[in-house]
Each structure stands twice: as C-alpha cells, then as structure tokens.
Amino acid sequence: MATKEKKHEASYLKGAFLRSRIFKYQRDLIDAILEDDKTYTVKEVEDLLQKELKRKVEC
C-alpha cells in the first residue's frame, strides 16, 4: 500500500513578496492585503491577489 507524501511548499513573509521580481507589479496590493508577521506560499498569494482583483468595488 503506497502512502502519499504531502509536498511541503516554501512559505515566505510579506517582505519577501514585496521584494520579489515576480510580483513587482502587484507590490501595492500585496502590501495592503498581506499581514506583516504571517507567512504565505506563492500559491496562497496568487489566490489572494486574484480574489482581490475580481472583487467588485462599491462607490
């Protein structure tokens, strides 16, 4: 019986994403939506960015 190993993804602090070349065009949004002392995976940040970009703005 084969067991599935859970793949561990690297997680980073908010500052690492703010300095990242991959997210250089979303720095302001990342600064606004991520918490300072929490770590995030790249997938989590991409999902949060997409969710925020699809959000309807109320005037």
Jmol script that loads the backbone (N, CA, C; Angstrom):
load data "model"
ATOM      1  N   MET A   1       0.841  -1.176   0.000  1.00  0.00           N
ATOM      2  CA  MET A   1       0.000   0.000   0.000  1.00  0.00           C
ATOM      3  C   MET A   1       0.885   1.237   0.000  1.00  0.00           C
ATOM      4  N   ALA A   2       0.745   2.050  -0.997  1.00  0.00           N
ATOM      5  CA  ALA A   2       1.567   3.244  -1.131  1.00  0.00           C
ATOM      6  C   ALA A   2       0.968   4.385  -0.313  1.00  0.00           C
ATOM      7  N   THR A   3       1.847   5.138   0.323  1.00  0.00           N
ATOM      8  CA  THR A   3       1.384   6.307   1.076  1.00  0.00           C
ATOM      9  C   THR A   3       1.733   7.555   0.298  1.00  0.00           C
ATOM     10  N   LYS A   4       0.841   8.503   0.389  1.00  0.00           N
ATOM     11  CA  LYS A   4       1.085   9.775  -0.293  1.00  0.00           C
ATOM     12  C   LYS A   4       1.808  10.716   0.665  1.00  0.00           C
ATOM     13  N   GLU A   5       2.893  11.262   0.205  1.00  0.00           N
ATOM     14  CA  GLU A   5       3.605  12.237   0.999  1.00  0.00           C
ATOM     15  C   GLU A   5       3.072  13.613   0.658  1.00  0.00           C
ATOM     16  N   LYS A   6       2.834  14.384   1.678  1.00  0.00           N
ATOM     17  CA  LYS A   6       2.353  15.741   1.457  1.00  0.00           C
ATOM     18  C   LYS A   6       3.543  16.611   1.059  1.00  0.00           C
ATOM     19  N   LYS A   7       3.432  17.253  -0.076  1.00  0.00           N
ATOM     20  CA  LYS A   7       4.510  18.101  -0.565  1.00  0.00           C
ATOM     21  C   LYS A   7       4.543  19.388   0.244  1.00  0.00           C
ATOM     22  N   HIS A   8       5.682  19.693   0.790  1.00  0.00           N
ATOM     23  CA  HIS A   8       5.840  20.893   1.593  1.00  0.00           C
ATOM     24  C   HIS A   8       6.261  22.046   0.686  1.00  0.00           C
ATOM     25  N   GLU A   9       5.442  23.071   0.661  1.00  0.00           N
ATOM     26  CA  GLU A   9       5.768  24.250  -0.136  1.00  0.00           C
ATOM     27  C   GLU A   9       6.454  25.278   0.747  1.00  0.00           C
ATOM     28  N   ALA A  10       7.394  25.985   0.190  1.00  0.00           N
ATOM     29  CA  ALA A  10       8.090  27.028   0.933  1.00  0.00           C
ATOM     30  C   ALA A  10       7.137  28.181   1.206  1.00  0.00           C
ATOM     31  N   SER A  11       7.276  28.769   2.372  1.00  0.00           N
ATOM     32  CA  SER A  11       6.445  29.923   2.701  1.00  0.00           C
ATOM     33  C   SER A  11       7.349  31.104   3.042  1.00  0.00           C
ATOM     34  N   TYR A  12       6.847  32.287   2.780  1.00  0.00           N
ATOM     35  CA  TYR A  12       7.650  33.499   2.908  1.00  0.00           C
ATOM     36  C   TYR A  12       6.867  34.579   3.637  1.00  0.00           C
ATOM     37  N   LEU A  13       7.585  35.515   4.222  1.00  0.00           N
ATOM     38  CA  LEU A  13       6.969  36.665   4.857  1.00  0.00           C
ATOM     39  C   LEU A  13       6.568  37.698   3.807  1.00  0.00           C
ATOM     40  N   LYS A  14       5.755  38.635   4.218  1.00  0.00           N
ATOM     41  CA  LYS A  14       5.259  39.697   3.340  1.00  0.00           C
ATOM     42  C   LYS A  14       6.410  40.444   2.642  1.00  0.00           C
ATOM     43  N   GLY A  15       7.464  40.745   3.371  1.00  0.00           N
ATOM     44  CA  GLY A  15       8.594  41.489   2.810  1.00  0.00           C
ATOM     45  C   GLY A  15       9.247  40.781   1.632  1.00  0.00           C
ATOM     46  N   ALA A  16       9.288  39.468   1.670  1.00  0.00           N
ATOM     47  CA  ALA A  16       9.882  38.714   0.567  1.00  0.00           C
ATOM     48  C   ALA A  16       9.058  38.888  -0.708  1.00  0.00           C
ATOM     49  N   PHE A  17       7.737  38.912  -0.568  1.00  0.00           N
ATOM     50  CA  PHE A  17       6.884  39.120  -1.741  1.00  0.00           C
ATOM     51  C   PHE A  17       6.997  40.552  -2.257  1.00  0.00           C
ATOM     52  N   LEU A  18       7.174  41.505  -1.355  1.00  0.00           N
ATOM     53  CA  LEU A  18       7.327  42.901  -1.776  1.00  0.00           C
ATOM     54  C   LEU A  18       8.624  43.114  -2.547  1.00  0.00           C
ATOM     55  N   ARG A  19       9.655  42.323  -2.245  1.00  0.00           N
ATOM     56  CA  ARG A  19      10.944  42.435  -2.950  1.00  0.00           C
ATOM     57  C   ARG A  19      11.029  41.536  -4.176  1.00  0.00           C
ATOM     58  N   SER A  20      10.048  40.688  -4.372  1.00  0.00           N
ATOM     59  CA  SER A  20      10.080  39.708  -5.449  1.00  0.00           C
ATOM     60  C   SER A  20       9.907  40.345  -6.826  1.00  0.00           C
ATOM     61  N   ARG A  21      10.686  39.868  -7.785  1.00  0.00           N
ATOM     62  CA  ARG A  21      10.518  40.321  -9.175  1.00  0.00           C
ATOM     63  C   ARG A  21       9.231  39.780  -9.779  1.00  0.00           C
ATOM     64  N   ILE A  22       8.805  38.628  -9.342  1.00  0.00           N
ATOM     65  CA  ILE A  22       7.585  38.012  -9.879  1.00  0.00           C
ATOM     66  C   ILE A  22       6.359  38.874  -9.595  1.00  0.00           C
ATOM     67  N   PHE A  23       6.328  39.493  -8.432  1.00  0.00           N
ATOM     68  CA  PHE A  23       5.164  40.277  -8.017  1.00  0.00           C
ATOM     69  C   PHE A  23       5.424  41.781  -8.052  1.00  0.00           C
ATOM     70  N   LYS A  24       6.371  42.228  -8.854  1.00  0.00           N
ATOM     71  CA  LYS A  24       6.744  43.643  -8.824  1.00  0.00           C
ATOM     72  C   LYS A  24       5.613  44.580  -9.244  1.00  0.00           C
ATOM     73  N   TYR A  25       4.671  44.120 -10.048  1.00  0.00           N
ATOM     74  CA  TYR A  25       3.576  44.985 -10.478  1.00  0.00           C
ATOM     75  C   TYR A  25       2.391  44.961  -9.511  1.00  0.00           C
ATOM     76  N   GLN A  26       2.441  44.091  -8.514  1.00  0.00           N
ATOM     77  CA  GLN A  26       1.364  43.992  -7.532  1.00  0.00           C
ATOM     78  C   GLN A  26       1.820  44.398  -6.132  1.00  0.00           C
ATOM     79  N   ARG A  27       2.947  45.084  -6.024  1.00  0.00           N
ATOM     80  CA  ARG A  27       3.510  45.410  -4.706  1.00  0.00           C
ATOM     81  C   ARG A  27       2.549  46.197  -3.826  1.00  0.00           C
ATOM     82  N   ASP A  28       1.865  47.194  -4.369  1.00  0.00           N
ATOM     83  CA  ASP A  28       0.943  47.990  -3.562  1.00  0.00           C
ATOM     84  C   ASP A  28      -0.199  47.136  -3.024  1.00  0.00           C
ATOM     85  N   LEU A  29      -0.729  46.276  -3.861  1.00  0.00           N
ATOM     86  CA  LEU A  29      -1.827  45.406  -3.446  1.00  0.00           C
ATOM     87  C   LEU A  29      -1.352  44.375  -2.420  1.00  0.00           C
ATOM     88  N   ILE A  30      -0.180  43.811  -2.632  1.00  0.00           N
ATOM     89  CA  ILE A  30       0.389  42.863  -1.674  1.00  0.00           C
ATOM     90  C   ILE A  30       0.593  43.538  -0.328  1.00  0.00           C
ATOM     91  N   ASP A  31       1.097  44.756  -0.342  1.00  0.00           N
ATOM     92  CA  ASP A  31       1.323  45.494   0.891  1.00  0.00           C
ATOM     93  C   ASP A  31       0.011  45.724   1.639  1.00  0.00           C
ATOM     94  N   ALA A  32      -1.068  45.900   0.907  1.00  0.00           N
ATOM     95  CA  ALA A  32      -2.368  46.158   1.522  1.00  0.00           C
ATOM     96  C   ALA A  32      -3.057  44.904   2.048  1.00  0.00           C
ATOM     97  N   ILE A  33      -2.899  43.769   1.366  1.00  0.00           N
ATOM     98  CA  ILE A  33      -3.704  42.595   1.743  1.00  0.00           C
ATOM     99  C   ILE A  33      -2.986  41.562   2.610  1.00  0.00           C
ATOM    100  N   LEU A  34      -1.655  41.557   2.615  1.00  0.00           N
ATOM    101  CA  LEU A  34      -0.944  40.571   3.430  1.00  0.00           C
ATOM    102  C   LEU A  34      -0.648  41.120   4.820  1.00  0.00           C
ATOM    103  N   GLU A  35      -0.666  40.230   5.809  1.00  0.00           N
ATOM    104  CA  GLU A  35      -0.332  40.609   7.178  1.00  0.00           C
ATOM    105  C   GLU A  35       1.183  40.560   7.357  1.00  0.00           C
ATOM    106  N   ASP A  36       1.711  41.434   8.192  1.00  0.00           N
ATOM    107  CA  ASP A  36       3.160  41.568   8.353  1.00  0.00           C
ATOM    108  C   ASP A  36       3.858  40.329   8.889  1.00  0.00           C
ATOM    109  N   ASP A  37       3.345  39.697   9.911  1.00  0.00           N
ATOM    110  CA  ASP A  37       4.064  38.606  10.582  1.00  0.00           C
ATOM    111  C   ASP A  37       3.578  37.217  10.194  1.00  0.00           C
ATOM    112  N   LYS A  38       2.801  37.119   9.152  1.00  0.00           N
ATOM    113  CA  LYS A  38       2.277  35.831   8.703  1.00  0.00           C
ATOM    114  C   LYS A  38       3.059  35.367   7.476  1.00  0.00           C
ATOM    115  N   THR A  39       3.247  34.044   7.349  1.00  0.00           N
ATOM    116  CA  THR A  39       3.933  33.513   6.179  1.00  0.00           C
ATOM    117  C   THR A  39       2.908  32.989   5.177  1.00  0.00           C
ATOM    118  N   TYR A  40       3.249  33.076   3.899  1.00  0.00           N
ATOM    119  CA  TYR A  40       2.372  32.677   2.804  1.00  0.00           C
ATOM    120  C   TYR A  40       3.165  31.889   1.774  1.00  0.00           C
ATOM    121  N   THR A  41       2.498  30.958   1.110  1.00  0.00           N
ATOM    122  CA  THR A  41       3.096  30.279  -0.032  1.00  0.00           C
ATOM    123  C   THR A  41       2.825  31.129  -1.270  1.00  0.00           C
ATOM    124  N   VAL A  42       3.534  30.854  -2.336  1.00  0.00           N
ATOM    125  CA  VAL A  42       3.326  31.584  -3.590  1.00  0.00           C
ATOM    126  C   VAL A  42       1.894  31.364  -4.078  1.00  0.00           C
ATOM    127  N   LYS A  43       1.405  30.145  -3.979  1.00  0.00           N
ATOM    128  CA  LYS A  43       0.040  29.820  -4.406  1.00  0.00           C
ATOM    129  C   LYS A  43      -0.991  30.610  -3.604  1.00  0.00           C
ATOM    130  N   GLU A  44      -0.792  30.720  -2.292  1.00  0.00           N
ATOM    131  CA  GLU A  44      -1.716  31.485  -1.456  1.00  0.00           C
ATOM    132  C   GLU A  44      -1.759  32.953  -1.869  1.00  0.00           C
ATOM    133  N   VAL A  45      -0.600  33.523  -2.142  1.00  0.00           N
ATOM    134  CA  VAL A  45      -0.543  34.934  -2.539  1.00  0.00           C
ATOM    135  C   VAL A  45      -1.200  35.119  -3.901  1.00  0.00           C
ATOM    136  N   GLU A  46      -0.932  34.223  -4.831  1.00  0.00           N
ATOM    137  CA  GLU A  46      -1.578  34.317  -6.145  1.00  0.00           C
ATOM    138  C   GLU A  46      -3.094  34.241  -6.008  1.00  0.00           C
ATOM    139  N   ASP A  47      -3.593  33.335  -5.168  1.00  0.00           N
ATOM    140  CA  ASP A  47      -5.034  33.210  -4.954  1.00  0.00           C
ATOM    141  C   ASP A  47      -5.624  34.455  -4.297  1.00  0.00           C
ATOM    142  N   LEU A  48      -4.927  35.008  -3.306  1.00  0.00           N
ATOM    143  CA  LEU A  48      -5.399  36.230  -2.652  1.00  0.00           C
ATOM    144  C   LEU A  48      -5.437  37.410  -3.624  1.00  0.00           C
ATOM    145  N   LEU A  49      -4.417  37.506  -4.462  1.00  0.00           N
ATOM    146  CA  LEU A  49      -4.385  38.586  -5.455  1.00  0.00           C
ATOM    147  C   LEU A  49      -5.544  38.451  -6.445  1.00  0.00           C
ATOM    148  N   GLN A  50      -5.780  37.245  -6.939  1.00  0.00           N
ATOM    149  CA  GLN A  50      -6.876  37.036  -7.885  1.00  0.00           C
ATOM    150  C   GLN A  50      -8.225  37.346  -7.245  1.00  0.00           C
ATOM    151  N   LYS A  51      -8.409  36.928  -6.013  1.00  0.00           N
ATOM    152  CA  LYS A  51      -9.659  37.195  -5.302  1.00  0.00           C
ATOM    153  C   LYS A  51      -9.877  38.706  -5.151  1.00  0.00           C
ATOM    154  N   GLU A  52      -8.819  39.412  -4.797  1.00  0.00           N
ATOM    155  CA  GLU A  52      -8.920  40.860  -4.600  1.00  0.00           C
ATOM    156  C   GLU A  52      -9.135  41.596  -5.922  1.00  0.00           C
ATOM    157  N   LEU A  53      -8.497  41.137  -6.982  1.00  0.00           N
ATOM    158  CA  LEU A  53      -8.656  41.783  -8.287  1.00  0.00           C
ATOM    159  C   LEU A  53     -10.035  41.556  -8.882  1.00  0.00           C
ATOM    160  N   LYS A  54     -10.685  40.464  -8.513  1.00  0.00           N
ATOM    161  CA  LYS A  54     -12.032  40.165  -9.024  1.00  0.00           C
ATOM    162  C   LYS A  54     -13.138  40.802  -8.174  1.00  0.00           C
ATOM    163  N   ARG A  55     -12.764  41.341  -7.030  1.00  0.00           N
ATOM    164  CA  ARG A  55     -13.721  41.926  -6.106  1.00  0.00           C
ATOM    165  C   ARG A  55     -14.372  43.163  -6.731  1.00  0.00           C
ATOM    166  N   LYS A  56     -15.676  43.272  -6.531  1.00  0.00           N
ATOM    167  CA  LYS A  56     -16.397  44.445  -7.039  1.00  0.00           C
ATOM    168  C   LYS A  56     -16.163  45.606  -6.092  1.00  0.00           C
ATOM    169  N   VAL A  57     -15.926  46.779  -6.650  1.00  0.00           N
ATOM    170  CA  VAL A  57     -15.693  47.969  -5.855  1.00  0.00           C
ATOM    171  C   VAL A  57     -17.008  48.713  -5.701  1.00  0.00           C
ATOM    172  N   GLU A  58     -17.330  49.020  -4.467  1.00  0.00           N
ATOM    173  CA  GLU A  58     -18.557  49.767  -4.209  1.00  0.00           C
ATOM    174  C   GLU A  58     -18.221  51.231  -4.016  1.00  0.00           C
ATOM    175  N   CYS A  59     -18.995  52.088  -4.629  1.00  0.00           N
ATOM    176  CA  CYS A  59     -18.765  53.531  -4.512  1.00  0.00           C
ATOM    177  C   CYS A  59     -19.680  54.140  -3.485  1.00  0.00           C
TER     178      CYS A  59
END
end "model"
wireframe off; spacefill off
backbone 0.3
color backbone group
